[in-house]
Amino acid sequence: MPERIEWLDDGTTGGSPFNPRFGDRYRSEFGGLSQAREVFLKGCDLPAAWASQPQWCVLETGFGLGLNFLVTWAAWKADPLRPRLLHFVSTEAFPASAEDVLRSAQSHPNLLVLAQELQRQSWGLLPGVHRLAFESGQVLLTLCVGDAKAMLREQSFQADSVYLDGFSPQRNPDIWDIHTFKAVARCCRRGTRVATWTVARSVRDALAQCGFMMKKVPGTPPKRDNLQGEFNPSWEPKKARTLPMRRAAARCIVIGAGLAGAAVAASLARRGWQVMVLDAAAAPAAGASGLPAGVMAPHVSPDDSQFSRLTRSGIRATLQQAETLLQAGSDWSRTGVLEHCVTHARTRPAAWQQEYAEAAHDWTHLATPEQLARASLPLGTPALWHVQAGWIKPAALVQAWLATPGIEWRGDAVVSQWARQGSAWQVLDAAGQELARAELVVLAAGYASRALAQGADMQLALQAVRGQVSWALHEDGITNALP
């Protein structure tokens, strides 16, 4: 169930949100808007710090009702010098309902439109990582549902700003302890700005032990003081993982124009890269991505495995792209999908029928008698109904991605070899003629990728796997129900 919130009548529009679990307010009685702007934005020197940067990443501990995200998004939207990409990463152990998120914004009319879009995408927030995309993919919200320490240890990103938020240290000490701050520090670089509203001695001591240099500054009412600072340890931090390299936008060659190649090309182009997509075929999506249509549905497992969570992330991302780029009804449709478990009943995680029942129902539930009847299955047949599922024409999605500004497509371009030439990669055809040159190459040629890698003296752990396409006869009467 979503986190239960009580709305206190304090004279503000919609009331003031109160959390019974922790016995604390979600925001100051003086209003959350000034706190978000003065404590967090100003405390991290935003928007000045991100001016003219290619991208900016904000980490927040405690998403709550999303006010800090909405205020940061609004500041980004209003700034002519904003970064091309804003990535907001937030943790939340007990997500609120989408309705409460919207109600919280009722007292802030300038945020209402943004809050409505956030509400529209705030469904199915099961434990795990959820990526929500706004502003045509230029504003990303990565919502980590679960314990902050555990979730942050699994992430690989580099934060430029950190908002330390949450209920008071007395009410929710776990979010303010040294172990949480260690997990936060792993996501920081030297110079990452940090801001919070609390000046509790235990918090200051724990932050100092983790390499954060903090100072008291005049606070926002009702607080006399706030904390600001930066990550600047006196030691050289050990990096237990390799963080993704943050490159300045440049040129990239993508070899392969199927779903994988087109997706990465569009993602790079949105970040300001100039992308050349090469393919041996005369048209994009000439391989498996050119199938007439495909069914998309999440995987379900009793332990909610990493694979199951990954498929849900993929479904959410695909639906976001389809809604933005394709024509519903002709290119794709969120029809729902019935999964008939032929050999045995598919077991859902036990928690999906208990504390996470509402979020799980947004994704998958037992097929109803009506749904079984429509599929000509007898009552009691073990089957699941996937709500966020349907069909899509892969080639249409590939074409839409390749139409992203900044992408150039070239067909009949057979890549035979590629090699490093100074600071760039040179891609050649069979005659040794240069097809393209760029600072980065992405290999997305499917079955041909292994041979291309070997041709460049790269031994990649790739294994060819035969795909599978299912065909079936159908009666004329159901033709209209098919894509």
Wavefront OBJ file of the C-alpha trace (Angstrom):
o trace
v 0.000 0.000 0.000
v 1.176 3.581 -0.567
v 2.410 5.401 2.506
v -0.487 6.672 4.607
v -0.540 10.457 4.880
v -2.705 12.625 7.112
v -3.532 16.103 5.865
v -3.581 18.663 8.658
v -5.852 21.663 8.318
v -3.430 24.567 8.679
v -5.110 27.015 6.320
v -3.022 26.134 3.253
v -4.578 24.810 0.052
v -5.027 21.070 0.446
v -3.643 21.043 3.985
v -0.232 20.147 5.397
v 0.988 16.533 4.918
v 1.868 14.560 8.053
v 3.404 11.072 8.222
v 2.001 8.897 11.054
v 4.765 6.288 10.665
v 7.446 8.785 11.695
v 5.239 11.272 13.518
v 6.612 14.170 11.493
v 5.611 16.693 8.837
v 6.749 16.379 5.246
v 7.543 20.078 5.148
v 7.962 23.078 7.384
v 4.854 24.710 8.786
v 6.141 27.857 7.067
v 5.791 26.103 3.708
v 7.949 23.690 1.776
v 8.551 25.905 -1.243
v 10.867 28.359 0.504
v 12.737 25.475 2.131
v 13.263 23.756 -1.216
v 14.512 26.935 -2.853
v 16.582 28.406 -0.023
v 17.943 25.291 1.679
v 18.556 23.008 -1.276
v 18.748 24.991 -4.524
v 20.541 27.983 -3.025
v 22.526 25.755 -0.673
v 23.968 23.929 -3.695
v 24.513 27.191 -5.619
v 21.865 26.312 -8.170
v 21.081 27.272 -10.836
v 24.411 29.146 -11.161
v 26.528 26.000 -10.679
v 24.977 24.149 -13.603
v 25.126 27.070 -16.062
v 26.176 25.919 -19.551
v 27.070 22.424 -18.318
v 26.211 19.525 -20.656
v 24.487 17.639 -17.819
v 23.891 17.881 -14.087
v 23.091 15.182 -11.553
v 21.307 15.809 -8.245
v 21.135 13.154 -5.516
v 18.414 13.397 -2.873
v 17.880 11.228 0.187
v 14.146 11.148 0.847
v 11.855 11.820 -2.128
v 8.784 12.288 0.053
v 6.117 14.071 -1.986
v 8.542 15.153 -4.689
v 8.632 18.869 -3.876
v 12.420 19.237 -4.146
v 12.354 17.489 -7.516
v 9.542 19.713 -8.799
v 11.304 22.890 -7.639
v 14.586 21.774 -9.242
v 12.790 20.852 -12.467
v 11.040 24.245 -12.522
v 14.366 26.043 -11.964
v 15.929 24.057 -14.813
v 13.002 24.842 -17.097
v 13.206 28.585 -16.387
v 16.988 28.869 -16.803
v 18.233 29.871 -20.299
v 21.695 28.552 -19.332
v 20.369 25.204 -18.115
v 22.293 21.991 -18.804
v 21.085 19.911 -21.711
v 20.296 17.027 -19.343
v 19.091 17.147 -15.724
v 19.289 13.823 -13.880
v 17.614 13.727 -10.469
v 18.269 10.596 -8.374
v 16.211 10.133 -5.221
v 15.690 7.393 -2.658
v 12.410 6.624 -0.925
v 11.613 3.687 1.332
v 7.880 4.400 1.585
v 6.476 6.005 -1.593
v 3.376 8.144 -1.323
v 0.437 7.681 -3.661
v 0.308 9.610 -6.925
v -2.801 11.380 -5.645
v -0.982 12.631 -2.534
v 1.940 13.833 -4.680
v -0.488 15.941 -6.697
v -2.378 17.161 -3.628
v 0.894 18.332 -2.090
v 1.438 20.645 -5.063
v -2.028 22.231 -4.881
v -0.682 25.073 -2.749
v 2.007 25.826 -5.369
v 0.162 26.729 -8.608
v 3.399 27.359 -10.511
v 4.362 23.716 -9.949
v 0.968 22.202 -10.674
v 1.529 21.349 -14.347
v 4.804 19.616 -13.505
v 3.160 17.806 -10.590
v 0.408 16.527 -12.877
v 3.008 15.009 -15.194
v 4.793 13.459 -12.209
v 1.492 12.046 -10.968
v 0.753 10.540 -14.382
v 3.985 8.552 -14.320
v 3.947 7.607 -10.620
v 2.425 4.148 -10.965
v 3.705 0.691 -10.104
v 6.442 1.863 -7.728
v 7.512 -1.552 -6.491
v 10.862 -1.958 -4.675
v 13.708 -1.337 -7.095
v 14.801 1.359 -9.520
v 12.345 3.341 -11.646
v 13.393 5.751 -14.402
v 10.839 8.439 -15.259
v 11.487 10.727 -18.229
v 10.172 14.254 -18.784
v 10.784 17.086 -21.252
v 11.433 14.656 -24.136
v 14.054 12.847 -22.083
v 16.008 15.934 -21.025
v 14.814 15.648 -17.411
v 15.267 12.213 -15.857
v 14.044 11.087 -12.457
v 15.602 7.885 -11.128
v 13.531 6.846 -8.132
v 15.163 4.185 -5.948
v 12.437 2.537 -3.878
v 13.909 0.846 -0.828
v 16.439 1.430 1.932
v 18.680 4.354 0.958
v 21.918 2.644 1.986
v 21.199 -0.541 0.055
v 19.885 1.252 -3.027
v 22.791 3.704 -3.305
v 25.371 0.932 -2.986
v 23.935 -0.598 -6.153
v 24.074 2.595 -8.232
v 26.846 3.880 -10.491
v 26.566 7.606 -11.050
v 28.356 10.778 -10.006
v 26.341 13.445 -8.227
v 27.081 17.140 -8.708
v 24.692 18.259 -5.952
v 23.300 16.454 -2.916
v 20.081 17.256 -1.056
v 20.085 15.572 2.365
v 16.411 15.524 3.252
v 14.074 13.340 5.248
v 12.217 13.342 8.509
v 14.083 14.644 11.542
v 17.096 12.689 12.869
v 15.144 12.020 16.052
v 12.209 10.521 14.111
v 14.118 8.709 11.360
v 17.739 8.233 12.475
v 18.596 5.638 9.800
v 18.534 8.155 6.951
v 21.002 10.366 8.858
v 23.513 7.804 10.101
v 27.117 7.342 9.031
v 26.312 4.300 6.894
v 23.890 6.306 4.763
v 26.449 9.094 4.385
v 29.099 6.567 3.345
v 26.752 5.372 0.605
v 26.154 8.990 -0.432
v 29.904 9.702 -0.471
v 30.445 6.830 -2.920
v 28.276 8.748 -5.389
v 30.159 12.055 -5.016
v 33.190 13.659 -6.627
v 35.474 16.193 -5.001
v 33.593 19.457 -4.978
v 30.089 17.985 -4.960
v 27.945 20.539 -3.115
v 25.805 19.331 -0.206
v 22.922 21.035 1.590
v 20.506 20.127 4.368
v 18.152 21.782 6.803
v 19.344 20.044 9.987
v 22.368 21.072 12.046
v 22.145 18.202 14.537
v 25.554 17.444 16.033
v 25.252 13.739 15.219
v 24.654 14.609 11.559
v 27.600 17.019 11.391
v 29.938 14.489 12.994
v 28.849 11.665 10.683
v 29.236 13.861 7.595
v 32.731 14.939 8.683
v 33.791 11.311 9.128
v 32.689 10.617 5.547
v 34.685 13.472 4.024
v 32.084 16.231 3.858
v 33.307 19.699 4.860
v 30.213 21.408 6.260
v 29.446 24.789 7.804
v 26.471 26.437 9.434
v 24.722 29.188 7.483
v 21.717 31.372 8.345
v 18.632 29.203 8.140
v 15.200 29.401 6.589
v 12.394 29.921 9.152
v 11.633 28.215 11.427
v 15.272 27.017 11.409
v 17.904 29.399 12.748
v 20.712 27.577 10.919
v 21.159 25.230 7.967
v 24.160 23.232 6.773
v 26.054 23.704 3.521
v 29.305 22.243 2.313
v 31.044 19.998 -0.156
v 32.615 16.588 -0.466
v 36.341 17.158 -0.006
v 37.929 14.393 2.090
v 41.454 14.774 3.433
v 42.225 11.314 2.051
v 42.031 9.822 -1.419
v 38.737 7.904 -1.559
v 38.870 4.289 -2.620
v 36.700 3.564 -5.612
v 35.217 0.098 -5.286
v 33.558 0.471 -8.669
v 34.188 2.138 -11.977
v 31.943 5.130 -12.469
v 30.668 5.795 -15.984
v 32.927 8.269 -17.740
v 31.254 11.628 -18.256
v 32.320 12.803 -21.691
v 31.729 16.151 -23.288
v 29.394 15.817 -26.262
v 31.339 14.997 -29.423
v 30.957 12.664 -32.418
v 29.886 9.031 -32.280
v 29.544 6.238 -34.834
v 26.895 3.603 -34.173
v 27.294 0.412 -36.210
v 23.889 -1.201 -36.564
v 20.447 0.331 -37.101
v 18.216 -2.023 -35.181
v 16.490 -1.347 -31.873
v 19.739 -1.305 -29.877
v 21.657 0.947 -32.265
v 18.791 3.380 -32.797
v 18.087 3.593 -29.057
v 21.663 4.455 -28.111
v 21.923 6.904 -31.025
v 18.804 8.761 -29.880
v 20.007 8.822 -26.273
v 23.372 10.291 -27.284
v 21.745 12.824 -29.617
v 19.514 14.062 -26.792
v 22.725 14.716 -24.857
v 24.162 16.855 -27.640
v 26.243 14.300 -29.538
v 26.524 14.239 -33.331
v 25.797 10.627 -34.257
v 26.435 8.746 -37.504
v 24.483 5.470 -37.758
v 25.858 2.945 -40.262
v 24.179 -0.252 -41.399
v 24.941 -2.809 -44.095
v 21.283 -2.924 -45.152
v 19.554 -0.421 -47.402
v 17.001 0.508 -44.737
v 16.934 0.641 -40.929
v 15.526 -2.255 -38.911
v 16.377 -4.766 -41.628
v 17.111 -7.616 -39.223
v 15.111 -8.958 -36.298
v 14.019 -5.402 -35.440
v 12.046 -5.398 -38.690
v 9.479 -7.945 -37.509
v 5.911 -6.785 -38.242
v 5.067 -6.485 -34.553
v 6.190 -7.640 -31.154
v 4.496 -8.309 -27.832
v 5.948 -6.548 -24.799
v 5.212 -7.777 -21.285
v 7.175 -7.965 -18.011
v 8.674 -11.132 -16.575
v 7.345 -12.364 -13.224
v 9.274 -14.541 -10.755
v 8.568 -15.676 -7.165
v 11.611 -13.822 -5.804
v 11.189 -10.769 -8.061
v 14.614 -11.431 -9.550
v 16.909 -8.855 -11.106
v 15.743 -10.060 -14.514
v 12.108 -9.431 -13.577
v 12.937 -5.927 -12.347
v 14.959 -5.242 -15.488
v 12.032 -6.188 -17.723
v 9.750 -3.806 -15.828
v 12.280 -1.013 -16.313
v 12.386 -1.843 -20.006
v 8.601 -1.845 -20.303
v 8.316 1.524 -18.553
v 10.983 3.059 -20.800
v 9.408 1.607 -23.949
v 5.961 2.903 -23.023
v 7.384 6.378 -22.374
v 9.072 6.398 -25.782
v 6.012 5.023 -27.568
v 3.713 7.634 -26.018
v 6.057 10.423 -27.107
v 7.132 9.262 -30.562
v 4.586 6.861 -32.050
v 0.972 6.833 -33.167
v -1.187 4.891 -30.725
v -3.391 2.318 -32.416
v -1.312 2.030 -35.577
v 2.284 1.826 -34.295
v 1.612 0.473 -30.823
v -1.091 -0.090 -28.237
v -1.170 -0.668 -24.494
v -3.759 -3.431 -24.778
v -2.633 -5.509 -21.821
v -1.322 -9.045 -22.345
v -2.636 -12.337 -20.995
v 0.075 -14.861 -20.112
v -1.250 -18.424 -20.118
v 0.951 -20.550 -17.870
v 0.677 -23.871 -19.719
v 2.781 -26.190 -17.548
v 2.283 -24.639 -14.114
v 0.815 -21.601 -12.413
v 3.179 -18.624 -12.443
v 3.961 -17.643 -8.839
v 4.035 -13.974 -7.966
v 6.139 -12.617 -5.073
v 4.339 -12.975 -1.748
v 4.814 -9.273 -1.001
v 2.797 -8.436 -4.126
v -0.268 -9.778 -2.370
v 0.482 -7.966 0.885
v 2.266 -4.639 1.460
v 2.904 -3.970 -2.247
v -0.465 -5.155 -3.514
v -1.550 -1.824 -5.002
v 1.724 -1.123 -6.825
v 1.876 -4.734 -8.045
v -1.693 -4.510 -9.359
v -0.553 -1.658 -11.617
v 1.730 -4.203 -13.292
v 0.337 -7.732 -13.059
v -2.549 -9.615 -11.459
v -4.424 -12.881 -11.902
v -6.509 -12.930 -15.045
v -10.194 -12.298 -14.370
v -12.944 -14.647 -15.601
v -13.811 -12.101 -18.291
v -10.212 -11.946 -19.516
v -9.998 -15.746 -19.592
v -13.235 -15.933 -21.562
v -11.969 -13.443 -24.152
v -8.945 -15.707 -24.648
v -11.224 -18.776 -24.937
v -9.709 -20.275 -21.793
v -11.804 -22.165 -19.223
v -12.504 -20.691 -15.810
v -9.695 -21.431 -13.360
v -6.953 -21.569 -15.991
v -3.637 -20.405 -14.448
v -3.009 -17.123 -16.221
v -1.688 -13.654 -15.484
v -2.884 -10.343 -16.847
v -0.087 -7.847 -17.503
v -1.622 -4.380 -17.328
v 1.358 -2.386 -18.627
v 1.824 -4.479 -21.744
v 0.770 -4.594 -25.358
v 2.146 -4.695 -28.883
v 4.501 -2.456 -30.825
v 5.954 -2.226 -34.318
v 9.728 -2.235 -33.728
v 10.589 -0.710 -37.097
v 8.383 2.312 -36.382
v 10.220 2.923 -33.113
v 13.597 2.578 -34.861
v 12.564 5.116 -37.505
v 11.348 7.543 -34.837
v 14.604 7.286 -32.898
v 16.704 7.824 -36.016
v 14.728 11.015 -36.730
v 16.135 12.609 -33.558
v 17.994 15.851 -34.393
v 21.735 15.236 -34.407
v 21.547 11.782 -36.046
v 22.694 11.027 -39.595
v 21.747 7.645 -41.064
v 23.676 5.854 -43.833
v 22.550 2.582 -45.366
v 24.475 0.178 -47.607
v 27.493 0.981 -45.439
v 29.269 -2.327 -44.881
v 31.860 -1.930 -42.138
v 34.816 -4.261 -42.611
v 37.336 -2.837 -40.190
v 37.817 -0.072 -37.697
v 40.824 1.123 -35.777
v 42.067 3.866 -33.520
v 43.683 6.797 -35.310
v 45.006 9.288 -32.791
v 42.121 10.590 -30.686
v 39.423 9.207 -32.986
v 38.167 5.930 -34.418
v 38.264 5.349 -38.167
v 35.668 3.042 -39.726
v 36.499 1.550 -43.145
v 34.703 -0.479 -45.809
v 36.078 -3.567 -47.603
v 38.041 -1.392 -50.049
v 39.735 0.464 -47.218
v 37.734 3.624 -47.838
v 36.788 5.659 -44.796
v 33.096 5.548 -43.968
v 33.231 7.744 -40.888
v 35.492 9.026 -38.142
v 34.520 9.850 -34.551
v 35.711 9.906 -30.946
v 33.390 7.088 -29.904
v 32.131 3.912 -31.576
v 29.148 1.858 -30.436
v 28.925 -1.674 -31.780
v 25.272 -2.738 -32.105
v 25.379 -5.004 -35.129
v 23.709 -8.023 -33.574
v 25.068 -11.312 -34.887
v 27.864 -9.512 -36.780
v 29.204 -7.729 -33.684
v 31.579 -10.517 -32.667
v 33.325 -10.645 -36.051
v 33.598 -6.852 -36.184
v 35.138 -6.777 -32.721
v 37.677 -9.438 -33.653
v 38.567 -7.442 -36.759
v 39.591 -4.603 -34.461
v 41.673 -6.982 -32.301
v 39.084 -6.886 -29.530
v 38.080 -10.070 -27.766
v 34.598 -9.371 -26.497
v 32.681 -11.970 -24.511
v 29.905 -12.221 -27.089
v 27.968 -15.358 -27.879
v 25.563 -15.686 -30.770
v 22.094 -16.734 -29.629
v 19.467 -17.868 -32.086
v 16.308 -15.828 -31.847
v 12.788 -17.183 -31.954
v 9.742 -15.986 -33.822
v 6.365 -17.572 -33.150
v 3.765 -17.851 -35.889
v 0.241 -19.188 -35.627
v -2.877 -19.590 -37.730
v -5.927 -17.635 -36.674
v -9.553 -17.403 -37.613
v -10.757 -14.547 -39.776
v -13.034 -13.320 -37.015
v -10.171 -12.186 -34.776
v -8.187 -10.331 -37.422
v -9.298 -6.933 -36.111
v -7.882 -7.721 -32.678
v -4.391 -8.217 -34.067
v -1.813 -5.470 -34.660
l 1 2 3 4 5 6 7 8 9 10 11 12 13 14 15 16 17 18 19 20 21 22 23 24 25 26 27 28 29 30 31 32 33 34 35 36 37 38 39 40 41 42 43 44 45 46 47 48 49 50 51 52 53 54 55 56 57 58 59 60 61 62 63 64 65 66 67 68 69 70 71 72 73 74 75 76 77 78 79 80 81 82 83 84 85 86 87 88 89 90 91 92 93 94 95 96 97 98 99 100 101 102 103 104 105 106 107 108 109 110 111 112 113 114 115 116 117 118 119 120 121 122 123 124 125 126 127 128 129 130 131 132 133 134 135 136 137 138 139 140 141 142 143 144 145 146 147 148 149 150 151 152 153 154 155 156 157 158 159 160 161 162 163 164 165 166 167 168 169 170 171 172 173 174 175 176 177 178 179 180 181 182 183 184 185 186 187 188 189 190 191 192 193 194 195 196 197 198 199 200 201 202 203 204 205 206 207 208 209 210 211 212 213 214 215 216 217 218 219 220 221 222 223 224 225 226 227 228 229 230 231 232 233 234 235 236 237 238 239 240 241 242 243 244 245 246 247 248 249 250 251 252 253 254 255 256 257 258 259 260 261 262 263 264 265 266 267 268 269 270 271 272 273 274 275 276 277 278 279 280 281 282 283 284 285 286 287 288 289 290 291 292 293 294 295 296 297 298 299 300 301 302 303 304 305 306 307 308 309 310 311 312 313 314 315 316 317 318 319 320 321 322 323 324 325 326 327 328 329 330 331 332 333 334 335 336 337 338 339 340 341 342 343 344 345 346 347 348 349 350 351 352 353 354 355 356 357 358 359 360 361 362 363 364 365 366 367 368 369 370 371 372 373 374 375 376 377 378 379 380 381 382 383 384 385 386 387 388 389 390 391 392 393 394 395 396 397 398 399 400 401 402 403 404 405 406 407 408 409 410 411 412 413 414 415 416 417 418 419 420 421 422 423 424 425 426 427 428 429 430 431 432 433 434 435 436 437 438 439 440 441 442 443 444 445 446 447 448 449 450 451 452 453 454 455 456 457 458 459 460 461 462 463 464 465 466 467 468 469 470 471 472 473 474 475 476 477 478 479 480 481 482 483
